[in-house]
Amino acid sequence: MAGNAYPPPLDAGVARIVGWLDANRREAFEERAAIMEYDAKLARLEAERLALIQTLSHYGFPVGGAMRVLRTEMDRRAIWVLASDPASACARLRASGYPEPIEEALDVVVRSRFGGLAFLAGAP
């Protein structure tokens, strides 16, 4: 998944959490930080801290940090895969004969596909 090359946030704690954000949430964070920096005339450090608070308030804390959910299928049934290393997981799935996996938003998948509660099982 290609993304924009944003500069790392100035605060190490903010940078760690921002690193867990998906592309859409990262864009929202960057937009909020820029607005506060330029329109509200805040220092970049303070703008990033406030932008992170606003982003987390709006979207929630990223579940599992760097965890990603991938969707593929087998016999016309959706297969959901939770992965800490999406690139490696995609390679393993392809090597096992699954179609190209698609990354989806973890919170959206758990809420919309599993009614807010998803059970994990070991790999086949």
N, C-alpha and C positions, 0 to 999 in steps of 0.2 A: 504494500500500500504506500504509494508515494505521498509525501507530505511536504509542507513548506519548511524551509530551513529558518526557523525563528532563532534569535539569539537566546542563550540560556538566561533565565531570570537571575537577578543580582544576588538574591538571598538563597543560600544553599537549601534551606528547608522548603522554600517555595519551589525551587528548581526540582527537588526530589518529587514533590507531589504533582507538579505540572508535567513531569516526565511520565506519569501514569495516565494522563488525559488522552482520550482518543482525539482524532483530528478535528472533529467539530467542537469539542469542548476546548481544545487548545486554541482554536481560532477565536472562540468567544472570550477566552481569557485574554488573548493578545489585544483584541478589540477594546475590551473594557479597560485594560491597562493604558492603552494609547489615549483613549478618551479622557481618562482621569489625569494622565500626564500633561496632555496638551490643553484640554478645555478647562480643567480644574487647576492647572498649573502646579500639580503635585510633583515631587521628586520621583524619578522612575522607581526607586526602591519601594517607596510608599504606595505608588500606583499599582505595582505588581502585587504587593501584599493585599491591598484592598480588592483588586481584581480577582485574586484567588478566592478570597472569602465570598465575593459575589458569585463567582462561577460555581463554587461548591454549594452555595446556598440554593442556586437555581437548579443545578443538575444532580446534586448529591455527591458524596465522596466516591471516588472511583473504587469499585469493589475489587479487592484482590490485587490492587496496585497494577502490575503489568499483565495481569491475566487477560486473555482474549478468548472470545467464543467464535468458533468457526462452524459454518454449516456446509455439509456436503450431503450426499444421498446414496442410498443403496436400495435397490429394488423399489424405486419410486417413494421411498420413505426418507424423511429428513433425519440426518444424523447430526447431532450437536456435539462439538468437541471443545472442551475447556483446555486452554494451553497457556503455559507461561512463556513459551518460545514459539510464536506463530509460524515463523519460517521453517523451523525444524518439524513442527507438527504437519504443515502442508506437505513437506517433502515425504514424511512417513505415510501420510494418507495417500498421496499419489502413488508411492511405491507399493502400497497395499491394494491398488486398483480402484480407489475411490475417485470420483470426479473432482475437478479443481475446487478446493474449499473457498468459501466466501466469508470474510470477516464481518461480524455483525456486533452491534452494541450489546454487551453482556446484560446490562440492566433492562434493556428493552426486551431482549429474548426471554429472560426469566419472568418478567412481568406479563408479556403478551402471549408467549407460547406455553408457559408452565404455570400460569396463575399465581406467580409470586413465589413459588416453591419448586425448586428443581433438585432432583436426586442425582447423585453421581454414581457411576459404576465404572469398573475397570475397563481398560481397552480390550477389544475383542482379540 
